[in-house]
Amino acid sequence: MGKWSLRKEERFMAKPVGPFSPSRRIGQTIATSGQIGLGEDGKLVQGGFGPELEQTLRNLASVLADAGVTREQVIKVNVYLADIADWSALNGPYAQFFGSTFPARTAFGTSALPLGARVEIEAWAVVEETR
């Protein structure tokens, strides 16, 4: 399996750190809550922006898979950076994650993120109607 493809037994869902759901579906639209680089111990992974971004993308992959969403169905992503200087370091792993089908994206710097995270990513997807 690819770096970002997770079998069901490999998926890890970070426990929400507040009163929110990992994702919500209304009709054909699915929105994820922002994901940060929490490991299975509930703490931010160590090692700087790169490892934290990779864990954030793994967590996003798990939430999308749990919601029955493929990356090709993601239409919009919002990326929040604690330091806008990390913007260029975001692009390589982000491009690997989405492959050749890039969703629309907004990325911006902010003064702080939950639990001292350096990156937070949320996604919006549209799926086919269920019958």
C-alpha positions in Angstrom: 0.0 0.0 0.0 1.1 3.6 -0.6 2.4 5.9 2.1 -1.0 7.5 2.5 -3.2 4.4 1.9 -4.4 2.9 5.1 -6.0 -0.5 5.5 -8.9 -0.5 8.0 -6.7 -2.1 10.7 -4.1 0.6 10.3 -6.5 3.5 10.7 -6.2 5.6 13.8 -8.8 8.1 14.7 -7.4 10.8 17.0 -9.8 11.4 19.8 -11.4 14.9 19.4 -9.9 17.4 21.8 -13.2 19.3 22.1 -17.0 19.0 21.5 -16.9 18.1 17.8 -17.3 15.2 15.4 -14.4 14.0 13.2 -16.7 14.5 10.2 -20.4 15.2 9.3 -22.4 14.4 6.3 -25.5 16.2 5.1 -26.8 15.0 1.8 -23.9 14.6 -0.6 -21.5 16.9 1.3 -19.0 15.7 3.9 -17.0 18.1 6.1 -14.2 17.0 8.3 -13.1 18.8 11.5 -9.6 20.2 11.4 -7.0 17.5 11.9 -3.7 18.0 13.7 -0.7 15.8 14.2 -1.9 13.8 17.2 -0.4 10.3 17.6 -2.1 7.3 19.2 -1.0 8.6 22.6 -3.1 11.7 22.1 -0.1 14.0 22.0 1.4 15.9 19.1 4.2 13.9 17.4 7.7 15.2 17.9 10.3 16.2 15.4 9.1 19.4 13.9 6.9 20.5 11.1 7.6 17.5 8.8 6.6 14.7 11.1 3.7 16.7 12.4 2.4 17.3 8.9 2.7 13.6 8.0 0.7 12.6 11.1 -1.9 15.3 10.3 -2.3 13.8 6.8 -2.5 10.3 8.2 -5.2 11.4 10.6 -7.1 13.2 7.7 -6.8 9.9 5.6 -8.4 8.0 8.5 -11.3 10.4 8.9 -11.9 10.5 5.1 -11.8 6.7 4.9 -14.1 6.3 7.9 -16.6 8.7 6.2 -16.4 6.6 3.0 -14.6 9.4 1.0 -11.8 9.0 -1.5 -9.3 11.8 -2.0 -10.7 12.4 -5.5 -14.0 13.4 -3.9 -12.3 16.1 -1.8 -13.2 19.5 -3.4 -11.8 22.0 -0.9 -9.1 22.0 1.8 -8.3 24.7 4.4 -4.8 24.6 5.8 -3.9 26.6 8.9 -0.2 27.2 9.7 1.1 28.4 13.0 4.0 29.9 10.9 3.4 30.9 7.3 7.1 30.2 6.7 6.2 26.5 6.7 4.0 27.0 3.6 6.7 25.7 1.2 7.4 22.6 3.4 3.7 21.9 3.2 3.5 21.6 -0.6 5.5 18.4 -1.3 3.8 16.0 1.2 0.4 17.6 0.4 0.9 17.0 -3.3 1.9 13.4 -2.6 -1.2 12.9 -0.5 -3.6 14.1 -3.1 -1.8 12.7 -6.2 -2.9 14.2 -9.5 -6.4 15.4 -8.3 -5.8 18.5 -6.3 -8.8 20.1 -4.5 -9.2 23.8 -4.2 -7.1 25.0 -1.3 -6.7 27.9 1.1 -3.6 28.1 3.3 -2.8 30.8 5.7 -0.8 31.6 8.8 -2.6 32.0 12.2 -1.4 33.1 15.6 -2.0 29.8 17.3 -3.5 26.3 16.8 -4.9 23.8 19.3 -2.4 22.1 21.6 0.4 24.0 20.1 0.1 22.3 16.7 2.0 23.8 13.8 -0.5 22.7 11.1 -4.2 21.9 11.0 -6.1 20.6 7.9 -9.8 20.3 7.2 -11.5 19.0 4.1 -14.8 19.2 2.3 -16.0 16.5 -0.1 -19.0 15.8 -2.3 -20.0 12.1 -2.7 -22.4 10.5 -5.1 -26.0 10.1 -3.9 -26.7 6.9 -2.1 -29.7 5.0 -3.2 
